[in-house]
Amino acid sequence: MSLPSTTDELIEACVKYIEDKDCSYLAKEGYIVYFASSTGRKSDYVWHKLKVSEVLRIIRAMRLTANMARKLDEHHLISAFQELGKVYEYGVKSRHVTVPEVFNYSAHSEMSLGDQAMSMLVEVLLVNGITAVLIKDVSAIFHGIDSKLILKLSTTDIRELLYKHFEIAGFVIKTGSRRPLIDGKKQPAIMMPNTKPSEVSNITPDAQAKIIAKIYGELV
């Protein structure tokens, strides 16, 4: 009986990591993604996105001996994903069934409808080049979505969703003493790092209505 080769052992180490994390590889984006909570609380579950190089570093440091770690390469990791059938062309967020080669974040998570709506709101703003916005505008949009979907979320629930999803996307929530001076007064805002108060977008009621309709249309 032949002994397992070094290649087999390295792929197996990758397989165990993938199974433990329940992660998937998105080929187009080059990301490895998995849904997890750092605290164990259900409310803290978020999508984690890691580069191939980051996962390789983790496996080398935590799952291999020094000698084996030096031999681990990208092709071992990708082979493990292929072996498990967890390679996808790219990822989308949809409540509808996607074709097998497309990864559906919504189908692979336990995100609530509120989570999905706020996550989509962040994406819509970014797609439209909005990197700084007043919190009152975001709240108005989300209250409109909440009303259409009949989520009946409390103000606290909405605030937690706002902080969670905007911070995941890299935004900074500026409240209290950190409020930027906009139109002559300090106002709570959500801003990407290095953006200026003058770059805070004013989302008109008409624009808000269009965003609400778009997100509602994609969620129902």
C-alpha positions as CSV (number, residue, x, y, z in Angstrom):
1,M,0.0,0.0,0.0
2,S,1.4,3.4,-1.0
3,L,1.9,6.1,1.5
4,P,0.1,9.5,0.9
5,S,2.3,11.9,-1.0
6,T,3.2,15.4,0.3
7,T,0.8,16.9,-2.2
8,D,-2.1,14.7,-0.9
9,E,-1.3,15.8,2.7
10,L,-1.2,19.5,1.8
11,I,-4.5,19.2,-0.1
12,E,-6.0,17.4,2.8
13,A,-5.0,20.1,5.2
14,C,-6.7,22.6,2.9
15,V,-9.8,20.4,2.7
16,K,-10.1,20.3,6.5
17,Y,-9.8,24.1,6.7
18,I,-12.5,24.5,4.0
19,E,-14.8,22.1,5.7
20,D,-14.3,23.7,9.2
21,K,-15.1,27.1,7.8
22,D,-17.6,26.0,5.2
23,C,-16.0,28.4,2.8
24,S,-16.2,28.7,-1.0
25,Y,-13.9,30.1,-3.7
26,L,-15.1,32.7,-6.1
27,A,-12.8,32.5,-9.1
28,K,-13.6,35.8,-10.8
29,E,-13.2,37.9,-7.6
30,G,-10.3,35.8,-6.3
31,Y,-11.9,35.7,-2.8
32,I,-12.6,32.9,-0.4
33,V,-15.8,33.6,1.5
34,Y,-17.6,32.2,4.5
35,F,-20.4,33.2,6.9
36,A,-19.4,33.2,10.6
37,S,-19.7,35.0,13.9
38,S,-16.6,36.0,15.8
39,T,-18.6,36.0,19.1
40,G,-20.9,33.0,18.5
41,R,-23.9,35.2,18.8
42,K,-26.3,34.8,15.9
43,S,-26.7,38.6,15.5
44,D,-22.9,38.9,14.8
45,Y,-22.8,36.6,11.8
46,V,-21.3,38.4,8.8
47,W,-19.6,37.4,5.5
48,H,-15.9,37.2,5.7
49,K,-13.8,37.7,2.5
50,L,-10.2,36.5,2.4
51,K,-7.6,36.5,-0.3
52,V,-6.0,33.3,-1.3
53,S,-2.7,34.5,0.1
54,E,-4.4,35.2,3.5
55,V,-5.9,31.7,3.7
56,L,-2.5,30.1,2.8
57,R,-0.9,32.1,5.6
58,I,-3.5,30.9,8.1
59,I,-3.2,27.2,7.1
60,R,0.7,27.4,7.1
61,A,0.7,29.0,10.6
62,M,-2.1,27.0,12.3
63,R,-2.4,23.6,10.5
64,L,1.0,22.6,9.2
65,T,4.5,21.9,10.5
66,A,7.2,24.3,9.5
67,N,8.6,21.9,6.9
68,M,5.2,21.2,5.3
69,A,4.2,24.9,5.4
70,R,7.1,25.8,3.1
71,K,5.7,23.5,0.5
72,L,2.1,24.7,0.6
73,D,1.1,26.7,-2.5
74,E,-2.0,28.1,-4.2
75,H,-2.6,25.1,-6.4
76,H,-3.0,22.9,-3.3
77,L,-5.8,25.2,-2.0
78,I,-7.6,25.5,-5.3
79,S,-7.4,21.7,-5.8
80,A,-9.1,21.2,-2.4
81,F,-11.9,23.6,-3.3
82,Q,-12.3,21.7,-6.6
83,E,-12.3,18.3,-4.8
84,L,-15.1,19.5,-2.5
85,G,-17.1,21.1,-5.4
86,K,-16.9,24.5,-3.8
87,V,-15.5,26.6,-6.7
88,Y,-17.9,29.2,-8.2
89,E,-17.4,31.6,-11.1
90,Y,-18.6,34.6,-9.1
91,G,-21.0,35.7,-6.3
92,V,-24.3,37.4,-6.2
93,K,-27.0,38.3,-3.6
94,S,-30.4,37.1,-4.7
95,R,-33.5,35.6,-3.1
96,H,-34.0,33.6,-6.3
97,V,-32.3,30.4,-7.2
98,T,-29.1,30.9,-9.3
99,V,-27.4,28.6,-11.7
100,P,-25.0,26.1,-10.0
101,E,-21.8,27.9,-11.0
102,V,-22.9,31.1,-9.4
103,F,-22.5,31.5,-5.6
104,N,-25.6,33.0,-4.0
105,Y,-24.7,34.7,-0.7
106,S,-28.4,34.8,0.4
107,A,-28.8,31.0,-0.1
108,H,-25.6,30.3,1.9
109,S,-26.3,32.4,4.9
110,E,-28.9,32.8,7.6
111,M,-29.2,36.6,7.0
112,S,-32.5,38.0,8.0
113,L,-34.5,40.0,5.4
114,G,-33.4,43.2,7.3
115,D,-29.8,42.2,6.9
116,Q,-30.3,41.6,3.2
117,A,-32.0,44.9,2.7
118,M,-29.3,46.9,4.5
119,S,-26.6,45.1,2.7
120,M,-28.2,45.9,-0.6
121,L,-28.6,49.5,0.4
122,V,-24.9,49.8,1.0
123,E,-24.2,48.2,-2.4
124,V,-26.6,50.6,-4.2
125,L,-24.9,53.6,-2.7
126,L,-21.4,52.4,-3.6
127,V,-22.5,51.4,-7.2
128,N,-23.7,55.0,-7.6
129,G,-20.4,56.4,-6.3
130,I,-21.8,57.6,-3.0
131,T,-19.0,57.4,-0.4
132,A,-20.4,59.9,2.1
133,V,-24.1,60.3,3.2
134,L,-26.1,61.7,6.0
135,I,-27.5,59.2,8.5
136,K,-30.9,60.7,8.2
137,D,-31.0,60.0,4.5
138,V,-30.0,56.4,5.0
139,S,-32.5,56.0,7.8
140,A,-35.3,57.5,5.6
141,I,-34.5,55.1,2.8
142,F,-34.4,52.1,5.2
143,H,-37.6,53.1,6.9
144,G,-39.3,53.1,3.5
145,I,-38.0,49.6,2.7
146,D,-39.0,48.4,6.2
147,S,-42.5,49.8,5.6
148,K,-42.9,48.0,2.2
149,L,-41.6,44.7,3.5
150,I,-43.5,45.0,6.7
151,L,-40.4,44.1,8.8
152,K,-41.6,46.1,11.8
153,L,-38.0,46.7,13.0
154,S,-37.4,48.9,16.0
155,T,-35.2,52.0,15.8
156,T,-32.6,50.1,17.7
157,D,-32.7,47.2,15.3
158,I,-32.3,49.5,12.3
159,R,-29.4,51.3,14.0
160,E,-27.6,48.0,14.6
161,L,-28.1,46.9,11.0
162,L,-26.8,50.3,9.8
163,Y,-23.6,50.1,11.9
164,K,-23.1,46.4,11.0
165,H,-23.3,46.6,7.3
166,F,-21.8,50.0,6.6
167,E,-18.8,49.2,8.8
168,I,-18.3,45.9,7.1
169,A,-18.2,47.8,3.8
170,G,-15.4,50.1,5.2
171,F,-17.5,53.2,6.1
172,V,-17.0,55.2,9.3
173,I,-20.0,56.1,11.3
174,K,-19.5,59.7,12.5
175,T,-21.8,60.7,15.3
176,G,-21.4,62.7,18.6
177,S,-18.3,64.8,18.6
178,R,-17.1,63.3,15.3
179,R,-20.1,64.7,13.3
180,P,-18.8,66.6,10.3
181,L,-19.8,70.2,9.6
182,I,-22.3,70.1,6.7
183,D,-24.3,73.1,5.5
184,G,-23.3,75.1,8.5
185,K,-24.1,72.6,11.2
186,K,-22.8,69.4,12.6
187,Q,-24.7,66.4,11.3
188,P,-24.3,62.6,11.9
189,A,-22.9,61.0,8.7
190,I,-21.6,57.8,7.2
191,M,-18.3,58.4,5.4
192,M,-15.6,56.4,3.7
193,P,-12.1,57.2,5.2
194,N,-10.5,60.3,3.7
195,T,-13.7,61.8,2.4
196,K,-14.5,65.4,3.1
197,P,-17.7,67.0,4.5
198,S,-18.1,68.7,1.1
199,E,-18.4,65.3,-0.5
200,V,-21.5,64.2,1.6
201,S,-24.2,63.4,-1.0
202,N,-27.7,64.9,-0.6
203,I,-30.1,62.1,-1.6
204,T,-33.3,63.8,-2.7
205,P,-36.8,62.3,-1.9
206,D,-37.1,61.2,-5.5
207,A,-33.8,59.5,-5.4
208,Q,-34.7,57.9,-2.1
209,A,-37.9,56.6,-3.6
210,K,-36.1,55.0,-6.6
211,I,-33.6,53.2,-4.2
212,I,-36.5,51.9,-2.1
213,A,-38.3,50.6,-5.2
214,K,-35.1,49.0,-6.5
215,I,-34.3,47.1,-3.3
216,Y,-37.9,46.1,-2.6
217,G,-38.2,44.8,-6.2
218,E,-35.1,42.6,-5.8
219,L,-36.2,41.3,-2.4
220,V,-39.8,40.2,-3.3
